[in-house]
Amino acid sequence: MAGNKKGEGFHSAAGLIRYFDDEDEKSPKIPPWVVVALCIGSAIFITMAAWIWPT
């Protein structure tokens, strides 16, 4: 059974590489600092909400 799937990985990877290369040019660019800032802001918001409204 393992012998039947021996060459399957290369074809799948080639399709994914082609897909991501095509999508990379059209996708919006988000700087890494924006993602970090959103994570920190979300953590602060959740912490403050838990402190203001304890369960």
N, CA, C and O atoms as CSV, one atom per row, in Angstrom:
chain,resi,resn,atom,element,x,y,z
A,1,MET,N,N,0.815,-1.193,0.000
A,1,MET,CA,C,0.000,0.000,0.000
A,1,MET,C,C,0.863,1.264,0.000
A,1,MET,O,O,0.531,2.244,-0.667
A,2,ALA,N,N,1.971,1.241,0.748
A,2,ALA,CA,C,2.839,2.409,0.783
A,2,ALA,C,C,3.514,2.631,-0.567
A,2,ALA,O,O,3.846,3.766,-0.909
A,3,GLY,N,N,3.720,1.574,-1.331
A,3,GLY,CA,C,4.347,1.709,-2.636
A,3,GLY,C,C,3.475,2.437,-3.641
A,3,GLY,O,O,3.991,3.062,-4.567
A,4,ASN,N,N,2.163,2.366,-3.476
A,4,ASN,CA,C,1.251,3.030,-4.406
A,4,ASN,C,C,1.291,4.550,-4.273
A,4,ASN,O,O,1.037,5.253,-5.251
A,5,LYS,N,N,1.601,5.070,-3.098
A,5,LYS,CA,C,1.577,6.508,-2.856
A,5,LYS,C,C,2.968,7.130,-2.906
A,5,LYS,O,O,3.154,8.263,-2.462
A,6,LYS,N,N,3.924,6.421,-3.429
A,6,LYS,CA,C,5.303,6.883,-3.413
A,6,LYS,C,C,5.496,8.189,-4.182
A,6,LYS,O,O,6.199,9.070,-3.686
A,7,GLY,N,N,4.920,8.354,-5.340
A,7,GLY,CA,C,5.128,9.542,-6.155
A,7,GLY,C,C,4.057,10.600,-5.981
A,7,GLY,O,O,4.085,11.609,-6.686
A,8,GLU,N,N,3.131,10.412,-5.085
A,8,GLU,CA,C,1.997,11.325,-4.943
A,8,GLU,C,C,2.398,12.668,-4.333
A,8,GLU,O,O,1.810,13.691,-4.685
A,9,GLY,N,N,3.362,12.695,-3.447
A,9,GLY,CA,C,3.744,13.921,-2.759
A,9,GLY,C,C,4.270,14.996,-3.688
A,9,GLY,O,O,3.966,16.174,-3.502
A,10,PHE,N,N,5.042,14.618,-4.671
A,10,PHE,CA,C,5.619,15.608,-5.574
A,10,PHE,C,C,4.542,16.327,-6.377
A,10,PHE,O,O,4.605,17.544,-6.546
A,11,HIS,N,N,3.568,15.595,-6.866
A,11,HIS,CA,C,2.498,16.211,-7.653
A,11,HIS,C,C,1.661,17.145,-6.791
A,11,HIS,O,O,1.267,18.220,-7.244
A,12,SER,N,N,1.391,16.752,-5.572
A,12,SER,CA,C,0.609,17.605,-4.675
A,12,SER,C,C,1.381,18.868,-4.332
A,12,SER,O,O,0.819,19.963,-4.329
A,13,ALA,N,N,2.663,18.719,-4.044
A,13,ALA,CA,C,3.471,19.886,-3.696
A,13,ALA,C,C,3.595,20.830,-4.884
A,13,ALA,O,O,3.572,22.047,-4.700
A,14,ALA,N,N,3.724,20.313,-6.070
A,14,ALA,CA,C,3.843,21.158,-7.248
A,14,ALA,C,C,2.571,21.989,-7.445
A,14,ALA,O,O,2.651,23.162,-7.809
A,15,GLY,N,N,1.434,21.409,-7.214
A,15,GLY,CA,C,0.178,22.143,-7.326
A,15,GLY,C,C,0.067,23.244,-6.293
A,15,GLY,O,O,-0.404,24.339,-6.599
A,16,LEU,N,N,0.500,22.960,-5.063
A,16,LEU,CA,C,0.447,23.974,-4.014
A,16,LEU,C,C,1.416,25.114,-4.295
A,16,LEU,O,O,1.091,26.281,-4.075
A,17,ILE,N,N,2.596,24.778,-4.778
A,17,ILE,CA,C,3.564,25.825,-5.097
A,17,ILE,C,C,3.019,26.722,-6.196
A,17,ILE,O,O,3.140,27.944,-6.113
A,18,ARG,N,N,2.431,26.143,-7.209
A,18,ARG,CA,C,1.854,26.925,-8.305
A,18,ARG,C,C,0.717,27.810,-7.777
A,18,ARG,O,O,0.597,28.966,-8.181
A,19,TYR,N,N,-0.116,27.273,-6.877
A,19,TYR,CA,C,-1.244,28.022,-6.318
A,19,TYR,C,C,-0.744,29.213,-5.501
A,19,TYR,O,O,-1.222,30.333,-5.678
A,20,PHE,N,N,0.214,28.973,-4.610
A,20,PHE,CA,C,0.685,30.053,-3.755
A,20,PHE,C,C,1.495,31.080,-4.526
A,20,PHE,O,O,1.472,32.256,-4.164
A,21,ASP,N,N,2.205,30.690,-5.567
A,21,ASP,CA,C,2.914,31.666,-6.390
A,21,ASP,C,C,1.923,32.582,-7.092
A,21,ASP,O,O,2.176,33.780,-7.215
A,22,ASP,N,N,0.811,32.049,-7.549
A,22,ASP,CA,C,-0.191,32.843,-8.240
A,22,ASP,C,C,-0.905,33.785,-7.274
A,22,ASP,O,O,-1.154,34.942,-7.613
A,23,GLU,N,N,-1.235,33.307,-6.083
A,23,GLU,CA,C,-1.973,34.103,-5.116
A,23,GLU,C,C,-1.105,35.162,-4.455
A,23,GLU,O,O,-1.632,36.163,-3.969
A,24,ASP,N,N,0.185,34.976,-4.424
A,24,ASP,CA,C,1.073,35.897,-3.731
A,24,ASP,C,C,1.035,37.290,-4.331
A,24,ASP,O,O,1.152,38.274,-3.602
A,25,GLU,N,N,0.876,37.397,-5.636
A,25,GLU,CA,C,0.878,38.699,-6.291
A,25,GLU,C,C,-0.417,39.470,-6.056
A,25,GLU,O,O,-0.399,40.701,-6.069
A,26,LYS,N,N,-1.524,38.794,-5.846
A,26,LYS,CA,C,-2.819,39.447,-5.696
A,26,LYS,C,C,-3.204,39.689,-4.238
A,26,LYS,O,O,-4.100,40.488,-3.965
A,27,SER,N,N,-2.552,39.023,-3.316
A,27,SER,CA,C,-2.962,39.096,-1.920
A,27,SER,C,C,-2.545,40.421,-1.292
A,27,SER,O,O,-1.525,40.999,-1.665
A,28,PRO,N,N,-3.342,40.898,-0.336
A,28,PRO,CA,C,-2.960,42.143,0.343
A,28,PRO,C,C,-1.739,41.904,1.223
A,28,PRO,O,O,-1.583,40.834,1.811
A,29,LYS,N,N,-0.895,42.892,1.304
A,29,LYS,CA,C,0.314,42.784,2.106
A,29,LYS,C,C,0.059,43.400,3.486
A,29,LYS,O,O,-0.323,44.566,3.590
A,30,ILE,N,N,0.271,42.614,4.536
A,30,ILE,CA,C,0.116,43.085,5.904
A,30,ILE,C,C,1.488,43.041,6.557
A,30,ILE,O,O,2.098,41.975,6.644
A,31,PRO,N,N,1.978,44.179,7.016
A,31,PRO,CA,C,3.288,44.176,7.667
A,31,PRO,C,C,3.267,43.351,8.964
A,31,PRO,O,O,2.243,43.300,9.646
A,32,PRO,N,N,4.369,42.722,9.297
A,32,PRO,CA,C,4.402,41.900,10.516
A,32,PRO,C,C,4.099,42.680,11.793
A,32,PRO,O,O,3.532,42.119,12.731
A,33,TRP,N,N,4.463,43.951,11.847
A,33,TRP,CA,C,4.210,44.715,13.066
A,33,TRP,C,C,2.718,44.924,13.300
A,33,TRP,O,O,2.292,45.084,14.444
A,34,VAL,N,N,1.924,44.926,12.243
A,34,VAL,CA,C,0.470,45.062,12.393
A,34,VAL,C,C,-0.097,43.819,13.066
A,34,VAL,O,O,-0.963,43.922,13.935
A,35,VAL,N,N,0.383,42.657,12.674
A,35,VAL,CA,C,-0.077,41.405,13.276
A,35,VAL,C,C,0.317,41.356,14.747
A,35,VAL,O,O,-0.491,40.972,15.593
A,36,VAL,N,N,1.543,41.739,15.055
A,36,VAL,CA,C,2.002,41.752,16.452
A,36,VAL,C,C,1.184,42.746,17.270
A,36,VAL,O,O,0.785,42.441,18.394
A,37,ALA,N,N,0.934,43.919,16.724
A,37,ALA,CA,C,0.153,44.930,17.435
A,37,ALA,C,C,-1.276,44.453,17.692
A,37,ALA,O,O,-1.825,44.687,18.769
A,38,LEU,N,N,-1.876,43.790,16.711
A,38,LEU,CA,C,-3.230,43.261,16.909
A,38,LEU,C,C,-3.267,42.175,17.981
A,38,LEU,O,O,-4.216,42.105,18.761
A,39,CYS,N,N,-2.247,41.336,18.023
A,39,CYS,CA,C,-2.184,40.293,19.058
A,39,CYS,C,C,-2.039,40.906,20.442
A,39,CYS,O,O,-2.719,40.495,21.382
A,40,ILE,N,N,-1.158,41.884,20.567
A,40,ILE,CA,C,-0.970,42.541,21.860
A,40,ILE,C,C,-2.234,43.290,22.269
A,40,ILE,O,O,-2.649,43.228,23.427
A,41,GLY,N,N,-2.842,43.994,21.326
A,41,GLY,CA,C,-4.084,44.707,21.623
A,41,GLY,C,C,-5.209,43.776,22.034
A,41,GLY,O,O,-5.977,44.092,22.943
A,42,SER,N,N,-5.313,42.636,21.375
A,42,SER,CA,C,-6.341,41.652,21.742
A,42,SER,C,C,-6.086,41.096,23.135
A,42,SER,O,O,-7.020,40.922,23.918
A,43,ALA,N,N,-4.821,40.816,23.445
A,43,ALA,CA,C,-4.487,40.287,24.776
A,43,ALA,C,C,-4.815,41.309,25.863
A,43,ALA,O,O,-5.339,40.952,26.918
A,44,ILE,N,N,-4.507,42.576,25.605
A,44,ILE,CA,C,-4.820,43.629,26.588
A,44,ILE,C,C,-6.327,43.762,26.758
A,44,ILE,O,O,-6.822,43.876,27.879
A,45,PHE,N,N,-7.052,43.747,25.648
A,45,PHE,CA,C,-8.517,43.871,25.715
A,45,PHE,C,C,-9.138,42.726,26.502
A,45,PHE,O,O,-10.011,42.955,27.340
A,46,ILE,N,N,-8.702,41.502,26.247
A,46,ILE,CA,C,-9.267,40.341,26.933
A,46,ILE,C,C,-8.910,40.370,28.419
A,46,ILE,O,O,-9.740,40.043,29.267
A,47,THR,N,N,-7.674,40.762,28.731
A,47,THR,CA,C,-7.263,40.854,30.129
A,47,THR,C,C,-8.068,41.915,30.867
A,47,THR,O,O,-8.511,41.686,31.992
A,48,MET,N,N,-8.260,43.074,30.241
A,48,MET,CA,C,-9.049,44.136,30.873
A,48,MET,C,C,-10.509,43.729,31.015
A,48,MET,O,O,-11.128,44.037,32.033
A,49,ALA,N,N,-11.066,43.060,30.043
A,49,ALA,CA,C,-12.455,42.614,30.124
A,49,ALA,C,C,-12.624,41.609,31.259
A,49,ALA,O,O,-13.624,41.645,31.976
A,50,ALA,N,N,-11.654,40.715,31.425
A,50,ALA,CA,C,-11.724,39.745,32.520
A,50,ALA,C,C,-11.573,40.435,33.869
A,50,ALA,O,O,-12.157,39.990,34.857
A,51,TRP,N,N,-10.810,41.497,33.924
A,51,TRP,CA,C,-10.623,42.218,35.183
A,51,TRP,C,C,-11.856,43.057,35.523
A,51,TRP,O,O,-12.237,43.154,36.689
A,52,ILE,N,N,-12.479,43.664,34.508
A,52,ILE,CA,C,-13.659,44.504,34.728
A,52,ILE,C,C,-14.884,43.659,35.044
A,52,ILE,O,O,-15.646,43.987,35.954
A,53,TRP,N,N,-15.081,42.569,34.296
A,53,TRP,CA,C,-16.247,41.709,34.478
A,53,TRP,C,C,-15.821,40.320,34.954
A,53,TRP,O,O,-15.808,39.379,34.159
A,54,PRO,N,N,-15.475,40.175,36.223
A,54,PRO,CA,C,-15.055,38.843,36.689
A,54,PRO,C,C,-16.220,37.864,36.677
A,54,PRO,O,O,-17.383,38.254,36.782
A,55,THR,N,N,-15.886,36.597,36.548
A,55,THR,CA,C,-16.946,35.578,36.503
A,55,THR,C,C,-17.320,35.104,37.868
A,55,THR,O,O,-18.195,34.249,38.006
